[in-house]
């Protein structure tokens, strides 16, 4: 229809602690006068996107910027169940920031991506509790316990759609701005760990220094050995390092495949390989990188002015 304003969708991808970069992306878009009409998020993208559409964005950014290493350790309630992390402490903390919000009451249409563990299909969560949708979307297999929802076990949406461009289009978006947090991760993880071992330091893109303390403070015996951090060219990486590397490879391959078939009109790819899977205390740095990447992408784009 002539003269119709094009609807803008924002697809926020998965990436664990690197996801604080989404905050910088959104701030840069706001400053450029771009406000999305629909928002879809996967994993950490669902968490940040949920904060944005629920009018809790300022509180979420403040919470992320102030979080410290000891708080991350407290929120990661380690238990042996469906995942290493139960997730209850994290969700209680987020509930204080988000409040009880129903997705039908949000300022903008929003959806979170999760994965049906049994059927292997992506699930679009568009109704019900916002926090429940976020919790299902962030349930990284092996790391965080799955969520029971409508007689299905749901896990991280990154298994099926790490950057939900197609979901944005299904929600009516004509122009999609997509944020891929994992574009530079494959290969970097193991190379950085190898280089770090050679120099006797912690490797960027691997696990934060404090994870070593998990063995002493929380765990012992066999599980402690699985979490062992020290490695070099001759010894294999620890369990969480293997998990992080595998997740990076999986999400990169799925993202490339899906975006080849349905490319966004604007792709923002912050360089975040040096930030580890669980380094949530590095929000300040991640937010800055997300903002800078967005400013560069907008500067080089001639699509967005036409969509305003």
N, C-alpha and C positions, 0 to 999 in steps of 0.2 A: 504494500500500500504506500503510495507516494507520500513523502513527508513524515512517515512513521518513524519515531525515535527508536533506534536499535537498542535492544535490551542487552546489558552487559552482565556476563557471568564471571565469577571469580572462583577458580578451582585451586584449592590449597592442598598441596601434596603431603605425603607422609615423610618422616625423617627423624623421629624421636626428638632428642634435645636440640637438634638443628632447627626444629620447627619454630623456635622463637623468632627466627628470621621473618616469619609471616607477619609479625607485628610491624617490623620495619617496612615490609612491602605495603601493608595497608596504610600506614602513615604517609608514605610517599605518594600513594594513589590519591589519598585525601588532599594532600597539598597540591596535587596536579588538577584537582577538581573532578576526580573520577570516583563516583560512588556506584558500586555494583548493584544490580537489581536482584540478582540471585547469588547465593553462596553455597558451594559444596566443598566439603572437607573430608580428608582421609587421615585417620590416626591423629597425629599432633595437629594436622590441618583442621580436623574437626573440632579439636579443643579450642584453637585460636579463632577459627571461624565462628564457633558457638559463642565465644565471648564477644565477638564483634556484633553479631546480629541480636544479641540479648541485652544490648546497652550496658554490658559489663566490661567493655574493652579497656577503659582507663584503669579499672581495678585489676584486670588480668595483667596488663602491662606492668603496673606497679608491683604486683605479686611476683611476676617473673623476674623483674630487675632486682628485687630485694632478696630473692631466695639464695641461701648460702649452702655450702657443702654439707654441713651437719643437718640442715633441713631436708636436703635431698635424701640423705641416708635415713632420716626418720620416716619420710614419705614412702620410701621403697620398703614396704613391710615384707621382709623375706619369709616365705613359708614354703613348705613342700606340698604342693597340690597340683592344680592344673597348670601352674606356672611358678617360676621362682618368686615372683612378686604377686601378692594377693590383690593389691590395688585399693583396699578399703581406706587406708590413711590418705592416699592421694585424693580420692573422691570426696572424702569428708572435708578436706582442705578446699577443694574446688567448689563444693557446695556453699561454703561461706562467701565465696567470690561471686558465683553465678546466682545463688538462690534457687528456689524451686521454680523452674521455667518450663512451660509447655510449648512445644514447637509451633502449635497453632497460634500462639500469642506473640510470636516474634515480629520484629519490625520489618524483616525481609524474609522471603522464602529461603529456607535452609535445609540441607540434607547432609547426612553423614554416611560414609561408606563402611560397611563391615563385610565379613565373609562368612557364609554358612559352612561350618567346619565339616559337616557330613556330606553335603551336596557339592561343595566346592564352588558355589556360585556367589557372586557379589550380591549384597543386600543393601537396598537404599532405605535408610531410616529417615522418614520425613514427618512422623507423627509421634506423639507421646512426650515423655520426659527428655529434655535436652541433655541432661547429665547422663541418663541411661544410654542415649545414643552415642555420646562421646566415649563413655566407658567401653562400649562394645567395639567402637572403631579403633581404640588404642590398645586392644588386647593382643600384643605381639606374641605369637605362639612360642611357648617355652619360657618366655620372660614374664608375661602377665596372664593371670588366670582368665579363661574364656567366660563369656556371659550367656546366661540362659535367657532367651527372648522368644516368645511365642512358639514354644516347643522346639526351638533350635538352639544349638550352641554356636555363638558368634565369636569370631576373632578378628584381628586387625584387617581392615580393608585393603592394606597394602599388598595382600596376597593376590588380589584380583584386579584392583584399580588404584594404583598409588597416586595418580594425579587425575582426579575425576572430571575430565573434560566432557565426556559423554553424558554424565549426570547433569552438568550445567545445561547442556543443550536440551536434555529431556525436561528440564525445568523452564525452558522457554528462552534461553539465552541465544542471541544472534551473534554476539561477539564474546569470545571467551579469553580471559586473561588467566593463564595457568602458571603455577609456581612449582618448579621441580627442584627439590632440595638435594637430590641424589645424583646430579648429573656428572659430578667429578669424583665419585667415590670408588668405583670399581678399580681394583688394582692398588689404589692408594693405601688401603687399609693394611694389607700384608707388607707392602714395601716400607711403610712408615714404622711398622712394628719391628721389621728386620733392621732398619737403620737405627731405631731407638735402642735395640738390644746391643748393637755394635758399639754405640756410644755410651751405653750404660744409663740411658734416660728413658722417660716414658714416651711412647709413640703418639704423635698427633693422629687423630682419627680413630684411635683405639679406645681404651677405657681410661677414665680419669684416675689420677693418683689415689684418690680415696678408696677406690674399689679394692685395693690391696688390703686395706684395713678391715674390709668385710670379713675376711678369713679369720682375723683375730677377734673381732668384736662380736660377730654374730654366729659364725659357723665353725665347725671343726670336722676332723676326720675326713672321710672320702669326699664330701662336698667341697670342703676347703681345698683339697687337691685339684678338683675340677676347676675351681676358680683361680688357680695359680696364675700369677701375672708374668713372672719372669720367663722370657724365652729368647732364643737366638736362632741363627741359621740352621742349627742342628736339632733343636728341640721344637716340638709342635706348639702352636699357640694354645691358650687356655680355652675353656668352654665358652665363655662369654665373647671372647675375641672371634672364635669360630662362628658363633651365632651372629655377631655383628657383620662379619664379612659375608656370610651367606645371605643375610637379609639385604645387604647392599647389592649383591649380584642379582638376586631375584627381582628386587624392585626396579633396578636399572633396566633389566631385560624386558620386564612387563611394561614399563613406562614407554620404552622405545617402540615396542610393538603396537601398543594402543594409540600412541600419538602419531604413528605413521599412518594409521587408518583414519584418525580424526584429529588433525593438528589444531592447536589453538591459534587464534589470531595474534596473540602476543604471548611469548614464552619468557618467563623470568627464571633465571638459573643462578642463584647465589652460590658462590664457591665456598663450601663449608666442610670439605673433607678433613680439615684439621680439628674439627670439633667432634668429640666422641659421642657415642650412642646415648650415654647417660649423663653427659656433662651439662645438666640443666642450669647449673650455676653460672654459665657463660652467656646469659641472656643479653647483657649489654653489648657484647661483641656480635652476637648473632643478629640482633636487631639492627645494628649499624650496617652489617654486611647486606642484610635484606633490603634496607633503604637504598643503599648505594647501587645495588644491582637493579632495582626498580627504576631509579633515576636514569641509569644508563639505557635500560630497555626502552623507556618512554622517549628518551632523546632520539633514539634510532628508529622509532616507529612512526609510520604515517597513517596508521589505521585508527587509532583512538580518537583523534579529533572528529572523524566522520561519524563516530558512534555516540558522541555526546548530544 
